[in-house]
Amino acid sequence: MRFSTITCTLLTLSSITSHAQNRPRDLGIVIGVMPLGAHNAITDVTGVKVGHFTLIEGDHIRTGATAILPYDGPVFQQKVPAGIFLGNGFGKLAGYTQVEELGNLETPIVLTNTLSVPTAMDALIDYTLAQEGNEEVRSVNAVVGETNDGGLNDIRGRHLTREHVLAAIAAAKDGPVPEGNVGAGTGTVCFGFKGGIGTASRKLPATLGGYTVGVLVQTNFGGVLTINGVPVGRELKQYAFRRQLEENGDGSCMIVVATDAPLDARNLKRLAKRAMLGLGRTGGIASNGSGDYVIAFSTAEGLRVPYNMESPVLNQSILHNDAISPLFLAVIEATEEAVINSLFAAETMTGNGRTVEELPVDEVLELMKKYGRD
């Protein structure tokens, strides 16, 4: 346990360094047209915090957990509106049906590996029941997403514990978010290269409402990598089905969208749908064996739903349908950039008898020049 905690700390510090040096935008790859938030991260949405726990041990364990907190407070007591869009359902998204039915989120969101979903649920339930005011709570809808890191990680060993997941929640903070080989992205693979955690944000100008949209992704999927319109996967001869199905395009991508725009569950689901367009712009194909889910929530205080009903009527002001299109563009751009950020931040990893190479950034930059996109 002590070794795991030290590993988590060291990798987090390392990731912050690479995050600052290797983001594509810092290297001249500018995706989209909308302005960014201060950190170009999901935490640019006021109140949102992100924490990682990275578990690397021996030659076979490469996994972790990532926690996203909508705000700093008891989410169960003041639930936030949320919507989920299912891009492709080959996945194990715990808590999906209650969010779909009631349109709100009552716990932080945890991302991890496929076989650790029950463990993460246990941790979220423990976390929620222990919060002040929840002494009589008898039902908790823990929301946990996953991708399968069984290539680099001994996933069958189920090495992640409740304490590890709780450590990710406890580590959650605002500001810059470590990317790449951290947390739930530790053992993931994307487009045949090392994948991981990525994040990005967009801030609408005041004339369009001034709202912020932030995205965090856990990338573990296939397709034909495209960066800012450049066919990188084709040029590098690394893409799904290249060798007559020897390399398949299966995998998964979890996408978490946060915004401070006053959106109800219906329009949050519409926002979540558009995130899949951003995934498509990177070359993702949502293959048969891919679990692609988008969870979108709003932090707007006026839309929170109290656990204890003070009145049978909720008085809420929500954004008009006709004002939502700029948010659609924002989430598409932020999702696309978050995926690419995850690839640029990730580093070559060996685990479980396999080595997955990092994206060859220098070659990618040369391709940007070749196609006039530098």
Summary of the structure (lengths in Angstrom):
residues: 374
radius of gyration: 19.3
end to end distance: 44.8
largest distance: 62.8
contacts: 1472
relative contact order: 0.20
helix: 34%
strand: 25%
